[in-house]
Amino acid sequence: MGKTVLTGIKPTGQIHLGNYIGAIKPALRLAENESYQKAYFVADYHGLTKIHDQNQLKELSYGVAAAWLALGLDPDRAIFYRQSDIPEIFELSWILSCFAPKGLMNRAHAYKSLAEGNQRSGKDVDAGINMGLFTYPILMAADILLFQSELVPVGKDQIQHVEIARDLAESFNKQYGKIFTIPEYIIQEETSVIPGLDGRKMSKSYNNTIPLFEEPKKLQKLINKIKTDSMPAEEPKDPDSSVIFALYKEFATIEQTVEMRRRFEQGIGWGEAKKELFGVMNSFIAEPRLKYDELIANPRKLDAILYDGAKKARKKTIPFLKEIKEKIGIYQ
Ligand code: TRP
């Protein structure tokens, strides 16, 4: 049997270009390899660490599911599910938490950067931090290890989390024998940091994202907001330091990219460059956007697909969890 590839997306905001380029696109590309077994999911309980509004969590979760499908995930060739439909993940999460040194969690960057921010602003170190957020990496390790995943395509910011999953798997295996497969992360090297509207990394927390399924008019408006300098049109420009070029090449063909590089080097007006970016993006997204809108309007259909996926997933997770429980001395 081929390797198992697994990845998830948490519903904490609308799917944006950074999610697509950094996570969805590479994951779907890997999925083209027929010999791989694919498990792709909506990490809704990870979303709960942040989103405490029921309608919002529901809508964002459907948004992630619809995005996967609209962009080409084929649920007949992958196991496609909602994390919360697989109770074994949460049982394993508890088991793993009993093997996770607290100090390791203190060093996990999502928690650490919030705690440091609190300290800098003179607040209590743990102000506003819930235990779900603190133990986030353990739940993620359970996601990964329960499926005996070998390859985990993620954005650069998730490397540490996959490393934590490896550490937990190794210490468990050391104690009980070889149970867990040790996962490896895969990142898209050349596109690992997608710049946002202001040139910083595109991220919900910087409020600089471009939603992927934005309607054309709004998309155009957002692209026009991308920060540029005041170089005159005829001045040669460096494509490799331009946000516009970085995004352009993700949606253009190789020929278009070569041509755009030449135009940058000869001098292109920012307005013109933005128009070209809108052109390639909008034509790329036109079809997925239709599919996305159709799915979002039909949540029952999404539920049915996800439910089906959960059934397939549990064929693997139920027996594997049983094996794990036997190893630790919890008999059923
Ligand atoms: N933490 C990931 C993110 O924020 C989402 C995620 C949850 C995930 N569980 C996972 C990714 C397991 C890969 C594998 O993007």
Boltz pocket constraint, residues with backbone or C-beta under 6 A from the ligand:
constraints:
  - pocket:
      binder: B
      contacts: [[A, 6], [A, 7], [A, 8], [A, 9], [A, 10], [A, 43], [A, 46], [A, 139], [A, 140], [A, 143], [A, 144], [A, 152], [A, 153], [A, 154], [A, 158], [A, 161]]
      max_distance: 6.0
